[in-house]
């Protein structure tokens, strides 16, 4: 699985004019699923998101994780992260998991995150979403499991 994580001051997801997820300081994670991903990779990705050190310590170094800061986590499904963009001028999505499998693994990741972190919000799988954020830093990392 893939996550593009961004350290944010705040982030939100709107579907059909309704805010369905919003956080203050924390991480926005755009999540993509590939065909070979499984339950183990979903759990590992969540562990990496929660444990990745992207927040400053007292010395100003990125030594604190989301788990350390108890910040918010906004998980947003984004199948385009798994696209193959190496050739041509249009992405190929053959490298993305089929929608049913991707939904199951995304939901497993959400369940695992909610069981291990206090403040978890989500986007809606398969919906047209408006995602807003204020990236803090900017700090953005690509994580894989």
N, C-alpha and C positions, 0 to 999 in steps of 0.2 A: 504494500500500500504506500501511498504517497501523501505527504502533507506539506503544503506551503504555509509556514507559520509566520505571522506578523505580530510583533509586539505593538499593542495599541493602547491609546488613551481611552478609546471607546469604540465600539463596533455594534452594528445592528443588521438585522435581516427583515425585509418587508416583503410580504406576499399578498397580492390583491389589496393593497392599501393598508394592510394590518401588520404591525410589528409583531413578529413571531419569536424573535430572539434578540436580546440586547445585553451587552456587558459594559462595565466601566474598564478600568485598567486591567490588562491581561493579554491574552493571546487570541487572535483569530486564526483558525486552522481551516484552510481549504483542503478537502480530502478527496483523493482519487483512488480508484480501485482497479487493479489489473487482473487479467484472467487467472494467474497462478496464485493470487492472494488467498489466504485462508484465515481461520479463527486465530491462529497463532500470530500471524502478521498483523491482524487488527489489534490484538492486545498489546503487541510489542510497539506498534505505532503510538498508541495512547500512552504507554509508559515513556516513550521518547518525548512526546509532546509535553507531558507533565513534568518530566525531569530535565529537559534541555535548559541549559543555563543561559538565559538571555536578558535577565534583569540585573541591574547594578547592585553591587554590595556597597558597603560604607566607603570603600576606596575608589568607587567609580568603575570597577571592573565587572564584566558580565559573569558573575559567579553565582547568581541565584536563579532558581527555577520557578515555574508557576506553582509547583507544590510548596516551595519555600515562601512565596509571597501571598498565597491564597487568593490570587487574582482570578478574574473571570476567564472562562474558556468558551468560545463560540465556534462550534464545529459546523462546517458548511460543506455539503456534498458537492463535488465539482468534477464530473467525469472528464472534462477537457484536459485535466492535468495528466491523464494517462494517454493522451493523443500522441501519435507518432508524427513529429514535425521535421524529420530529418531531410525530406526531399519535397520537391514541388512547392506549390503556393497555396495548398489547401491541406488541412490536417486530416489524417486518417485515424479513425477510432477503432480499428481492429485490435489495437493494443490495450483497449479498455475492457473491463469485465462486462458481461451481459447485464442488463439492468436489474433483473431479479437477484442475481448473485451479489451485485454491487450494493443494492439496497440492504440485503441481509448483513453484509459485512460492515457497512456504514452503521447500521442500527446496533450491531454487536459492539462496535467501537464506542458508540454513544452510551450504551448500557455500562460498559466497563469504565468509561470516564465518569459517569454519574455515581458509580459505586465507590470510586476512589478519590473524587474531588468534589468539593462542596458547591461550587458555582459553575454549572455547565448549561449552556443554551445551545440550540441547534437551528439550522436552516431546515428546509423541507425537501426531501429527496424528490426529484422529478419536477419540482415547481419552477416557475419563472420567478427568480428572486432578485430583489434590489439589495445589494450588500453595500453598506456604508461603513467607513472606518477612518480613524485618524491614526496613521502609523506613527509610532513613537521612536524616533531615532534618525532616520528610518532603520528599522531592524527587521530583516526578512531572511528566513532560512528555508531550504528545501530538505525535508527529512524523508527517508525511505525505511521500510521495514522488510 
